[in-house]
Amino acid sequence: MPRIIICLVKKKLRDIWRGKIEKPVVYVFFLSFLVLTVKELQTPYFPLLFLSTLLIFLNYSLRFRVRELLPGIIFVAVLLGVSSLLSRPPGNQNVREVLWIKELPNEEKVAVLEGHKYIKLKDDALPGDKVNLNGRLVERSNFSLEKVRYELYRKLEENIDYPISSLVGAVTLGLRYELPDSIKGYFSLAGIYHFLAISGLHVGIVVGFLSLLFKTLRIRRPVTLSSILILPLIPLTGLTPSVLRAYLFTFLLGLGLEGYRKVNPLYLLGVVLLISVTFTEFNLSAALSFCAVGGILLALKGRENWWLKTLKVSISPVLFTLPLVLTVFGTFNLLSWINSIVSTFLFVPFLVSSFAEQITFGKSELINNLTENLGFFFIESSKFLFKLTKWAVVHCEVPLFISGAVMVLSLFLILFSKPIYGFVPSILLIIYSLIFPTYITKNVFIDGKKLNSFYFISTEGQRYSNSKIESNYVLPYTRELLFKSKLVDLRLRKNCSKIPKTKRKRGR
């Protein structure tokens, strides 16, 4: 009798869940979260990941047969073993590879090493070489991708004026070392910083442009062909995990759409997630990418009107990444989704022209001028959008347990209710951040190097409201970006004190 009741309950649940998240999607995401939970065993994220894995397991066990998970669990266990064997042991931490070299006005050179460590060079070195922490050359590299990217960027500087050249280098070569803090600050507080970091957005735009061109020429399988054609450009981006993830997802999606009648993008996203968590380090960048893409794919589900679906697709990346953004950075722009839509119209032609400039090696004056003009308007648009929406910039430092609870609750609603309800917890988090913002009012001295840095401006700096901040130097863009407080440049006070005071004579 109990067995019959259980079967009837399961049948009823299957009827209720008809049209919900499909079986292969739940299966592959369970394996992905299982691997991630095991790898994050000793981190603060373990309880949240364990609870998420448990929810996915519960959903699968209520809807399908639990024993079907066993082959997958064995498979990922083997993958983890292979991954641990292939992982390189940590080398000598006193000797590191040079990733980039910044040339200072006083003819000094600063090297960016592995682990984002900055040191002054005492010997002549190039990216790809190995130096010690004292700046001395240890080993010269004959060939490296870092050196090729460095030379391409220096060639780019000869054809495109700064700072537009730094913007082109960021969106094509993945090099953000030369981007000025002012540009990064405007983009960050306008909520459009994702345009500066190569991701699935950039890969999708280039593949989409080429696919449209091939489709116009009536070439078969345009998406798959476009993905294959841009493959030689991938190493020039530095082979970062974000680029590899984006390319793999785009290639699999194109292959599935053009090679098979039915393809589930959420399932492909789960496959890429499983590969990523197994063989690479799952960091903040990866978490933000998967949350954003997952939100977009969930927003595409359903049969709403095109305008409602467009609205959902625009807002979903913001909502699904919001818990992580508030916990790690604390600052976000309420209107970032609108700014992203507006910026896309300028960014698409700029990105295409930037890649065209790189492919032609700057030989075409027409493409160079077009790239410069588009880059100029793109930068100016970020400043305009920030000034227009700066009132919507909110700073709220959310504890990990709150953001984690929001993400787990979203997962619960996606699995056990309609996927659209997964957006509700993030909307509640926005209301929480508006009611309980994190602001400090005080008089404080902050060193100019820290005060004018992009990281301080876009995170901790937004904490100060109606405050008086004194510093040994204040740059103009910092005054605009830290608009909620009064900034005092002590250099001006010292210079003014040297001016002799004169008595004003009364007269008619």
C-alpha positions in Angstrom: 0.0 0.0 0.0 2.7 2.6 0.9 4.5 1.8 -2.4 1.3 2.5 -4.3 0.8 5.8 -2.5 4.4 6.8 -3.3 3.9 6.0 -6.9 0.7 8.0 -7.1 2.4 11.0 -5.4 5.3 10.8 -7.8 2.8 10.6 -10.8 1.0 13.7 -9.5 4.3 15.6 -9.0 5.3 14.7 -12.6 2.1 16.2 -13.8 2.6 19.3 -11.8 6.3 19.6 -13.0 5.5 19.1 -16.6 7.1 21.9 -18.5 9.6 22.6 -15.7 13.4 22.2 -15.9 14.1 19.2 -18.0 15.7 16.0 -16.8 19.1 16.3 -18.6 19.5 19.8 -17.2 18.8 18.8 -13.6 21.2 15.8 -14.1 24.2 17.8 -15.4 23.7 20.6 -12.9 23.6 18.1 -10.0 26.9 16.7 -11.2 28.4 20.2 -11.5 27.3 21.3 -8.1 28.5 18.0 -6.6 32.0 18.6 -8.0 32.0 22.2 -6.9 30.9 21.2 -3.4 33.7 18.7 -3.1 36.3 21.2 -4.3 35.0 24.0 -2.0 35.0 21.8 1.1 37.2 24.0 3.2 35.8 27.4 2.1 32.9 29.5 3.5 30.9 28.7 0.4 30.6 25.0 1.3 27.3 25.1 3.3 25.6 27.0 0.5 26.9 24.7 -2.2 26.0 21.6 -0.1 22.4 22.9 0.4 22.1 23.7 -3.3 23.4 20.2 -4.3 20.9 18.7 -1.9 18.0 20.7 -3.4 18.9 19.5 -6.9 19.2 15.9 -5.7 15.8 16.2 -4.0 14.2 17.6 -7.2 15.7 14.8 -9.3 14.8 12.0 -6.8 11.1 13.2 -6.7 10.8 13.4 -10.5 13.1 10.7 -11.8 14.9 7.5 -10.8 17.7 8.2 -8.3 19.8 5.2 -9.4 20.3 6.9 -12.8 22.6 9.4 -11.0 25.1 6.7 -10.0 26.9 6.4 -13.4 27.3 10.2 -13.5 28.7 10.3 -10.0 31.3 7.6 -10.9 32.1 9.6 -14.0 32.8 12.8 -12.2 34.8 11.0 -9.6 37.1 9.7 -12.4 37.3 13.2 -13.9 38.3 14.7 -10.5 41.0 12.0 -10.2 42.3 12.8 -13.7 42.2 16.5 -13.0 44.2 16.1 -9.8 46.8 14.1 -11.7 47.1 16.7 -14.4 47.3 19.6 -12.0 50.8 21.0 -11.7 52.4 21.3 -8.3 53.1 24.9 -7.2 56.5 26.0 -8.4 59.0 28.4 -6.9 56.9 31.4 -5.7 60.0 33.6 -5.7 60.3 33.2 -9.5 57.3 34.1 -11.6 56.3 34.7 -15.2 55.9 38.3 -16.4 52.4 38.9 -17.7 52.7 42.6 -18.6 55.1 45.5 -18.4 53.9 49.1 -17.7 56.2 51.9 -18.8 56.3 54.8 -16.4 57.1 58.4 -17.5 60.4 58.4 -15.5 61.6 55.5 -17.8 61.1 53.0 -15.1 59.3 49.7 -15.9 56.8 47.9 -13.6 56.1 44.2 -14.3 52.8 42.5 -13.6 53.6 39.0 -12.5 51.5 35.9 -12.0 49.1 36.4 -9.1 48.7 40.1 -10.1 51.8 41.1 -8.2 53.5 44.4 -9.2 57.3 44.9 -9.0 59.9 47.3 -10.4 62.2 45.8 -13.0 65.9 46.1 -12.5 66.8 44.1 -15.6 65.4 44.4 -19.1 62.6 41.8 -19.5 59.6 41.1 -21.7 56.2 39.4 -21.1 56.8 35.6 -20.9 60.2 35.9 -19.2 60.7 34.8 -15.6 61.9 37.2 -13.0 62.4 37.0 -9.2 60.6 39.2 -6.7 63.6 41.6 -6.7 63.0 42.4 -10.4 66.0 40.5 -11.7 65.7 38.4 -14.8 66.0 34.7 -14.2 65.0 33.0 -17.5 64.5 34.5 -21.0 61.5 33.0 -23.0 62.0 32.3 -26.6 58.3 32.4 -27.5 55.2 33.1 -25.5 51.7 34.3 -26.2 52.1 37.0 -23.6 55.0 38.5 -25.7 52.9 38.3 -28.9 50.0 40.1 -27.2 52.4 42.7 -25.8 53.9 43.4 -29.2 50.4 43.6 -30.8 49.3 46.1 -28.2 52.4 48.3 -28.7 51.8 48.2 -32.4 48.2 49.2 -31.7 49.4 52.2 -29.8 51.1 53.5 -32.9 47.9 53.5 -34.9 45.3 54.4 -32.3 45.5 57.3 -29.8 45.4 56.7 -26.1 43.2 56.1 -24.2 41.1 54.6 -27.0 44.0 52.2 -27.8 43.7 50.8 -24.2 40.0 50.2 -24.8 40.7 48.4 -28.0 43.3 46.3 -26.3 40.9 45.4 -23.5 38.1 44.2 -25.8 40.2 42.4 -28.3 43.4 41.2 -26.5 41.9 41.0 -23.0 44.5 43.5 -21.7 43.1 45.8 -19.1 46.5 46.8 -17.6 46.7 50.1 -19.6 43.1 51.2 -19.0 43.0 54.4 -17.0 41.2 54.3 -13.7 38.9 57.0 -14.8 37.4 54.9 -17.7 37.1 51.8 -15.4 35.4 54.0 -12.8 32.8 55.5 -15.1 32.0 52.1 -16.7 31.8 50.4 -13.3 29.5 52.9 -11.6 27.3 53.1 -14.8 26.9 49.3 -14.5 28.5 48.5 -17.8 31.9 47.3 -16.8 31.2 43.9 -18.3 31.8 45.5 -21.7 35.5 45.9 -20.8 36.2 42.2 -19.9 36.2 39.7 -22.7 33.4 37.2 -22.1 30.6 35.4 -23.8 29.1 38.8 -24.8 32.2 39.6 -27.0 32.4 36.1 -28.5 28.7 36.1 -29.2 28.8 39.5 -30.9 31.7 38.5 -33.2 30.2 35.1 -34.0 26.8 36.8 -34.5 28.2 39.4 -36.9 30.0 36.8 -39.0 27.0 34.5 -38.9 24.8 37.3 -40.3 27.3 37.9 -43.0 27.5 34.2 -44.0 23.7 33.9 -43.8 23.4 36.8 -46.2 25.8 35.0 -48.6 23.7 31.9 -48.1 26.5 29.8 -46.7 25.4 26.7 -44.8 25.8 26.4 -41.0 26.9 30.0 -40.5 27.2 29.8 -36.7 29.4 26.7 -36.7 31.6 28.2 -39.5 31.9 31.5 -37.7 33.0 29.7 -34.5 35.7 27.8 -36.4 37.0 30.9 -38.1 37.5 32.9 -34.9 39.3 30.0 -33.3 42.8 31.3 -34.3 42.0 34.6 -32.5 41.2 32.9 -29.2 44.9 32.4 -28.2 45.5 36.2 -28.7 43.0 36.9 -25.9 45.4 35.1 -23.4 43.5 31.8 -23.3 41.8 33.0 -20.1 39.1 30.6 -18.7 36.4 33.1 -19.3 37.2 33.2 -23.1 37.5 29.4 -23.3 34.2 29.0 -21.5 32.4 31.5 -23.8 33.9 30.0 -26.9 33.0 26.4 -25.9 29.4 27.3 -25.1 29.0 29.3 -28.4 30.5 26.5 -30.5 28.4 23.8 -28.8 25.2 26.0 -29.2 25.9 26.7 -32.8 26.7 23.0 -33.5 23.5 21.9 -31.7 21.2 24.5 -33.4 22.5 23.7 -36.9 23.2 20.0 -36.5 20.2 18.9 -34.6 16.5 19.8 -34.5 16.3 20.2 -30.7 19.0 21.6 -28.5 18.6 22.8 -24.9 20.9 25.8 -24.1 20.6 25.3 -20.4 21.9 21.7 -20.8 24.9 23.0 -22.8 25.5 25.6 -20.1 25.5 22.8 -17.5 28.0 20.8 -19.6 30.4 23.8 -19.8 29.9 24.4 -16.1 30.8 20.7 -15.3 34.0 21.0 -17.5 34.9 24.3 -15.9 34.5 23.2 -12.2 36.3 20.0 -12.9 39.4 21.2 -14.7 39.8 24.9 -13.8 39.6 27.1 -10.7 36.0 28.3 -10.2 36.5 32.0 -9.3 34.3 35.1 -9.0 34.5 35.7 -12.8 33.2 32.3 -13.5 30.4 32.5 -11.0 29.3 35.9 -12.4 29.4 34.6 -16.0 27.4 31.5 -15.3 24.8 33.4 -13.2 24.3 36.0 -15.9 24.0 33.5 -18.8 21.8 31.2 -16.7 19.5 34.1 -16.0 19.3 35.0 -19.6 18.4 31.4 -20.7 15.8 31.1 -18.0 14.3 34.5 -19.1 14.0 33.1 -22.6 11.7 30.3 -21.4 8.0 30.9 -21.7 5.7 32.3 -24.3 5.3 36.0 -23.3 5.1 38.9 -25.7 8.4 39.9 -27.4 8.6 43.2 -25.4 8.1 41.4 -22.1 10.7 38.8 -23.0 13.1 41.5 -24.0 12.6 43.2 -20.7 13.2 39.9 -18.8 16.4 39.2 -20.8 17.7 42.7 -20.1 17.0 42.5 -16.3 17.9 38.8 -15.7 21.7 39.2 -15.7 21.5 42.0 -13.2 19.2 40.1 -10.9 21.0 36.8 -11.0 24.4 38.4 -10.4 23.2 40.9 -7.8 23.8 38.7 -4.6 27.4 38.1 -5.6 28.0 41.8 -6.6 26.6 43.1 -3.3 28.6 40.7 -1.2 32.0 41.2 -3.0 31.8 44.8 -4.2 28.8 46.3 -2.4 28.0 48.8 -5.2 25.5 48.6 -8.1 23.5 50.8 -10.3 19.8 50.3 -10.3 19.5 51.3 -13.9 22.5 49.3 -15.2 20.2 47.2 -17.3 19.0 50.3 -19.2 22.6 51.6 -19.5 23.6 48.2 -20.9 20.9 48.3 -23.6 21.9 51.8 -24.6 25.7 51.0 -24.6 25.2 47.9 -26.8 24.2 50.0 -29.8 27.6 51.7 -29.7 29.6 48.7 -28.4 28.7 46.3 -31.3 30.1 48.4 -34.1 33.1 49.4 -31.9 34.0 45.8 -31.2 33.7 44.7 -34.8 35.8 47.6 -36.0 38.4 46.9 -33.2 38.8 43.3 -34.4 39.0 44.5 -38.0 41.8 46.9 -36.9 43.7 44.0 -35.3 43.2 41.7 -38.3 44.5 44.3 -40.7 47.4 45.2 -38.3 46.5 48.8 -38.5 47.3 49.1 -42.2 43.8 50.6 -43.1 43.6 54.3 -42.3 39.8 54.1 -42.7 39.4 51.3 -40.1 41.8 53.1 -37.7 39.8 56.4 -37.9 36.5 54.5 -37.6 37.7 52.7 -34.5 39.0 55.9 -32.9 35.7 57.7 -33.5 33.6 54.8 -32.2 35.8 54.4 -29.2 35.6 58.1 -28.4 31.8 58.0 -28.5 31.7 54.8 -26.5 33.9 56.3 -23.7 31.9 59.6 -23.7 28.6 57.6 -23.6 29.8 55.9 -20.4 30.4 59.3 -18.8 27.1 60.6 -19.9 25.2 57.5 -18.6 27.0 57.7 -15.3 26.1 61.4 -14.8 22.5 60.6 -15.9 22.0 57.7 -13.5 24.4 58.4 -10.7 21.4 59.0 -8.4 20.7 55.3 -8.9 24.1 54.1 -7.5 23.5 52.2 -4.3 26.1 50.9 -1.9 25.0 48.0 0.4 27.5 45.6 1.9 25.5 42.4 2.1 26.8 39.5 4.4 27.5 36.2 2.7 24.7 34.4 4.5 22.1 36.8 3.2 23.3 36.7 -0.4 23.7 32.9 -0.1 20.2 32.5 1.2 18.9 34.6 -1.8 20.7 32.4 -4.3 19.6 29.1 -2.6 16.0 30.4 -2.5 16.1 31.3 -6.2 17.4 27.8 -7.0 14.5 26.3 -4.9 11.9 28.4 -6.8 13.4 27.5 -10.2 13.4 23.8 -9.4 10.1 23.4 -7.5 8.0 26.2 -9.0 8.0 28.3 -12.2 11.5 29.4 -13.3 10.2 33.0 -13.6 9.8 33.0 -9.8 13.5 32.6 -9.4 13.8 36.4 -10.0 11.7 37.2 -6.9 14.4 36.8 -4.2 16.8 39.1 -6.0 14.1 41.7 -6.3 13.6 41.5 -2.6 17.3 41.9 -2.1 17.1 45.2 -4.1 14.4 46.4 -1.7 16.6 45.4 1.2 19.6 47.3 -0.2 17.5 50.4 -0.6 16.1 50.2 2.9 19.4 49.3 4.6 22.2 50.9 2.5 25.8 51.0 3.9 26.8 54.7 4.3 29.3 56.4 6.6 29.5 60.1 7.4 32.8 61.2 8.8 35.9 63.3 8.3 38.8 61.1 7.1 42.2 61.3 5.4 42.9 58.9 2.6 46.2 58.6 0.7 45.9 59.9 -2.9 47.1 56.6 -4.5 44.2 54.7 -2.8 41.7 57.5 -3.2 42.1 57.8 -6.9 42.3 54.1 -7.6 39.5 52.3 -9.5 38.9 49.7 -6.9 38.4 52.2 -4.1 36.2 54.4 -6.2 33.9 51.6 -7.3 33.7 49.8 -3.9 34.7 51.2 -0.5 34.6 54.8 -1.7 30.9 54.7 -2.3 30.5 53.9 1.4 31.2 57.6 2.2 28.2 59.9 2.1 28.1 63.6 3.1 31.7 63.1 4.4 34.8 65.2 4.2 37.7 63.3 2.6 41.1 64.9 2.7 44.0 63.6 0.5 47.4 64.6 -0.6 46.1 64.8 -4.1 42.7 64.5 -5.8 42.2 63.9 -9.5 39.2 65.5 -11.4 37.5 62.3 -12.3 37.6 61.2 -8.6 35.6 64.3 -7.6 32.9 63.3 -10.2 32.8 59.6 -9.2 32.8 60.2 -5.4 30.1 62.8 -5.8 28.4 62.0 -2.4 31.3 63.5 -0.4 33.4 66.6 -0.3 37.0 66.0 -1.4 39.7 68.3 -0.2 43.1 68.4 -2.1 45.7 69.4 0.5 48.0 70.6 -2.2 45.7 73.5 -2.9 45.4 74.4 0.7 49.2 74.5 1.0 49.6 76.6 -2.1 46.9 79.0 -1.0 48.6 79.5 2.4 51.8 80.8 0.7 49.9 83.7 -1.0 50.4 86.9 1.1 47.3 88.3 2.5 46.4 91.9 1.7 44.0 94.3 3.4 41.1 95.4 1.3 40.7 99.1 1.1 37.3 100.6 1.5 36.2 102.9 -1.3 33.2 104.0 -3.1 
